[in-house]
Amino acid sequence: MIKFFRKIRQQLLSQNKLSKYLFYAIGEIVLVVIGILIALQINNWNNESADRDKEINILTEIKQNLEVNVNQFSAEIVNQDSIIQNIDIIMEQIKNNIPYHDSLGTKYASIAWTEEFNIANSAFETLKTLGFDLISSNSLRENVIHLFNIRYIRFSDVIKKVSSTEHSQLNTVYLRHIEFDKRGNGTVNDFEKLKKDAEFTNMLSSRRIWKVDIINTYKELIEESLQLSRMIDQELKIRE
């Protein structure tokens, strides 16, 4: 094609048709510019298509992370509720002066379980690397950032702070009366002293309140996670 255009230019110059040559040269420049613009547009389309594929993939992965988190939060609610029930049994035993028996060992042991907040956030970490602007919907982008970078992190910090404080309290109060056997069950070393220890019963009340707060927060996070998952579903349908 280049040889073809060069041949035409040479013919026009040899025939001293300068005006036609200039007109042809301008036309050739216009064609080249148009070709460049078309190539750039195609390249932009390709880049946009690649970005949309990345967006679909990352949204799908975020949705999968959310499903894992909802399942983990639901399981943790069951665990925390079980501990609350154990605390109630122990408090009832102390209040009504019910004799201690070894079958309560696991219930006393559960009081000492400290909390951990674990989430699946691999997709969000990938999104941070790729750039948040990869999510084209402003509202969806804001909700993803808010849940993963604020709500989850804030609750994780609270868990760590409270657990650290309670761990210190458990060491000074709980271990004053409880010993662990080889199976990990808690054994009361002197139930009469335990019943008279107001600090111990106050600790039980405090932990019960904390467990209720944990459950309520998990319920909130489940609802927020499900809501974000529904938003992602709507966005993915648009991309189909």
N, C-alpha and C positions, 0 to 999 in steps of 0.2 A: 504494500500500500504506500509506503514511504517513497519507493522508487517510482511509483505511478505519479505521485504528486510532483516529484522532482523533475520528471520528464515533461510534465505539463508546463512547469515554470520555465524550463530551458527553451521550450518551443515558443512560449510567449515572448521571452527575452530576445530570441533569435529573430522574431518577426517584428521587433520594435513596437510591440503593443503594450506600452508601459501602463496605460490606464487599466487595460484588462488585467495586466499582471498585478497591479496594486489591488484591484477589486478581488482578484483571486487570492492574493496573499492575506487580505483582511478576512475573506471567507474561510481560509485555511486556519487562521488564528482563532476565529470564532468556533470552528469545529473542534479545535484542540481544547479550547476553554470549556466547551460543552462536554467534551469527553472527560476532562478532569473533574468537572462538577458531578457528572454521572457517577464516576468512579468513587468520588468522595461520598456521594449519597448512598451508594451501595455499601461502602465501608461502614457508614453510620448505621445503616439498616442492620448490617451484620453484627455490629457492636451492640446495638439495642436488643437485637434478638438474643445474643449471648448473655446480656445482662438480665433479660427477662427469664431466660432459662435458669440462671443462677438464682434469681429471686424466687422462682417456683421451688427450686431445690431447697433453698434455705428456709422458706416458709414451711415446706413439708417437714423438714428436720425439726424446726421449732415446735410444730404441732406434735411431733413424736415425743419431744422432750416434755411438753406439757402433759401428755398422757401419762408418762412415767411419773411426773411430779404429783399429779392428781392421785395416782394409785399409792404412791409413797405417803402422801399426806393422809389419805383415808386409812391406811394401815397404822399410821402413827396416832391417829385419833383413837383407834381401837386400843392401842397400847396404853395411851395416857388415861383413857377411861378405865381400863383395868387397874391401873395404879390408884386412881381415885377410889375405886371400890375397895381396894386393899387398905387404903388409908382409913376409909369409913369403918371397915371391920375392926381395925386396930383401935381407932378412937372409941368405938362402941365397947370394945373389950375393956379398955382402960376406964371409961366412964362408969360402966356397970360392974366393974370389978370381976369380970369373967376370968377364970383361971387360964393361965397360959398353957398351951400345948404345942408340941413340936410341929404339928401340921400347919401352924401359922408361919413357919420358917420362911417359906417362899414369899409370903406377903410382906414380912418385915424386910426381906432382902430387896424387894421391888422398890421400897421407899428410897433406896440409895441410888437408884438408876438415874444418872444424869442425862440430860437431853443433848441430842445432836441434830442439826438441821442440814440435811443433804438434799441437793437438787440436781437434776439433769439440766445442764446449761451449755453443753458442747456446741450446739447450733448458735447460741447467742455469742459465744466467744469467737466462733468463725465469722459471724456477722460483724463483730467489732473490727476484725482484721480486714474484711472486705469493704467496710464502710456502711454506716446506717442508711445512707442515701440509696442503697441498693433496693430497699423497700420503697416502692413508688408512692404508696398511699400514706399521706401524712398522718392521718389518725391511727392507722395500723402501726406505723413506725413508732409513734409516741407511746402507744399502749404496750408494745413489746419492750421498749426501753424502760418504761415505768415499772412494769412487773418484774423484769429480770434484774434491772440495775438499781431499783429503789426498794420495792416491796420485799422481794426475796432477800436482798442484802440487809435491809433494815431489821427484818425478823431474825436473820442469822446472827447479827450483832447483838440483839437482845438476848437470844438463846445463850450465846457465849458469855455475855456479861453476867446474866443471872445464874447460869450453871456454875461459873467460877465462884460466885458469892456463896451459892448453896453448897458447893463442894467443901468450902472452908467450914461452913456451919455443920455439915454432916460429920466432918472430921472431929469437931469439938463436942458435938451433942450426940449424934447418932452412934458413933463408935464407943461412946461412954457406956452404952448399955447392950450393944449388939456385937456379936462375934460371928464370923463366917466359918462354916464347916467346909470339908473338902468338896462337897457338891455345890458350894456357892450359896447355900441356904443361910439365912440369918437366924441366929440363936440368941435369945435374950439371956444374959448372964444373971440378972437379978430383977425379976419382974416387979417385986415390991418397991425397989428403988426407982424403977422406970415409971411406975404409976404416980409417984410423988414428985417426979421431975417436971415442973411446969414448963421449963425451957423445951423439953422434948415434945410435949403436947402442942406448944406454940409453933414448933417447927413443923409438926404434922399439919396444923391448920394453914400455915403459910404455904406449904408445898401443895396442899389441896387447891388453894386459891390460884396458885401459879399454874397448876395442871389444867384448871378450868380455862384460864386465859389462853393457854397453849392451844387447847381444843378449839376455842372460839376463833383464834387467829388462823388455825389450819382450815377451818370451815370457810373463812373469808378468802383465803388464798386459793382454795379449791374453786370457789365461785368465780374469782377473777381469772383463774387459769382456764376454766371452761368458757368463760366469756371471750377471752382472747382466742381460744381455739375456734370458736364459732366465727369470729371475725376473719380468721385465716381461711376457714372454709369458704366464706363468701368471696374473699379475694381470689382464691384458687379457681372458683367457678367462673369468675370474670376472665381468667387467663386461659380457660379451656377453648 
